[in-house]
Amino acid sequence: MLKGRVSISLRLTIWFGAIFLAGWVLFGMAMWLNLKHTLADERYQTLSRRIDRLRSLLDKNEDADARNEDFKEFAHATGGGLAEIFRANGSRALPSPTSAAKAFPWPTLESGVNEKFYHVNAPDQPYWVLARRSSLEGETVYLTAAAPKAAIFSSSAVSGRAASFRAHTSVYLFRGRLLAQPRSSQAGGSNHCCCPFD
């Protein structure tokens, strides 16, 4: 009894399908890592600019009461109030500007580091925290600010990528149908190009 053999066409289909699938998996992983790095870099730039503004604000006032009031106004106006000024030992150099900042799970800062980017898992969502060493009245302090971690697969991002994929797929299918059409008319026998892409 002869054993059934897999046809060459079926084997080629499986082989090319496996290569295509592996290529898409690698492409998806590369895109995911690139998007993750891009979003983290954007959050870093946002927090860095926020801390620069806080530093400029602290330099304007030497009066402690006026400085505390300006710090509160700054925190309420930017970043949902998530800003703090810590000493090297972890205590607050200035009172918490908002209730959100007071309740936020700030990371343990590493003393001696000029700047560090932290990842914090808060009860509601993950956050990025940037801490930068500075000075206040001759004392070493750390200006800190937090922002929510952007979701890589947010609804807007997914819908945008889905629309782009559907558009590219439609173009390729349209091109495939045109290429599948005969290039010459069987009735008239005249040569006529049916594909505008050639």
SULURRA-V359182 format. One record per pair of residues at least 4 apart in sequence whose ideal C-beta (glycine too) atoms are under 6 Angstrom apart, sorted by the first residue. I is the first residue (numbers start at 1). J is the second residue. D is the distance in whole Angstrom. If there is no record, write none. Layout:
I | J | D
I | J | D
//
This chain:
6 | 10 | 5
6 | 11 | 5
13 | 17 | 6
35 | 152 | 5
36 | 152 | 6
39 | 150 | 4
43 | 128 | 5
43 | 147 | 5
44 | 48 | 6
44 | 117 | 6
46 | 147 | 6
47 | 130 | 4
47 | 145 | 5
47 | 147 | 6
50 | 78 | 6
50 | 79 | 6
50 | 145 | 5
51 | 132 | 5
51 | 143 | 5
51 | 145 | 6
54 | 143 | 5
57 | 70 | 5
57 | 74 | 6
61 | 66 | 4
61 | 67 | 5
61 | 70 | 6
68 | 94 | 6
71 | 94 | 6
71 | 97 | 5
72 | 97 | 4
75 | 81 | 5
75 | 83 | 5
75 | 97 | 3
75 | 98 | 5
76 | 81 | 6
79 | 145 | 6
79 | 147 | 6
81 | 98 | 3
81 | 100 | 4
81 | 101 | 5
82 | 101 | 6
82 | 104 | 6
82 | 146 | 4
83 | 145 | 5
84 | 101 | 5
84 | 144 | 5
85 | 93 | 5
85 | 94 | 5
85 | 141 | 5
85 | 143 | 6
86 | 109 | 6
86 | 142 | 5
87 | 91 | 5
87 | 93 | 5
87 | 141 | 6
88 | 111 | 5
88 | 140 | 5
93 | 136 | 6
93 | 141 | 5
96 | 101 | 5
96 | 102 | 4
97 | 101 | 6
105 | 120 | 6
105 | 122 | 6
107 | 118 | 4
107 | 120 | 6
107 | 129 | 6
109 | 131 | 5
109 | 142 | 5
114 | 133 | 5
115 | 132 | 5
116 | 131 | 5
117 | 130 | 6
118 | 129 | 4
120 | 127 | 5
120 | 129 | 5
121 | 126 | 5
122 | 127 | 5
125 | 148 | 6
126 | 149 | 4
127 | 146 | 5
127 | 148 | 6
127 | 149 | 6
128 | 147 | 6
128 | 149 | 6
129 | 146 | 5
130 | 145 | 6
131 | 142 | 5
131 | 144 | 5
132 | 143 | 5
133 | 142 | 6
134 | 141 | 6
134 | 143 | 5
135 | 140 | 6
136 | 141 | 5
153 | 158 | 6
175 | 197 | 6
178 | 195 | 5
179 | 195 | 6
181 | 194 | 4
183 | 194 | 6
184 | 191 | 5
185 | 190 | 6
//
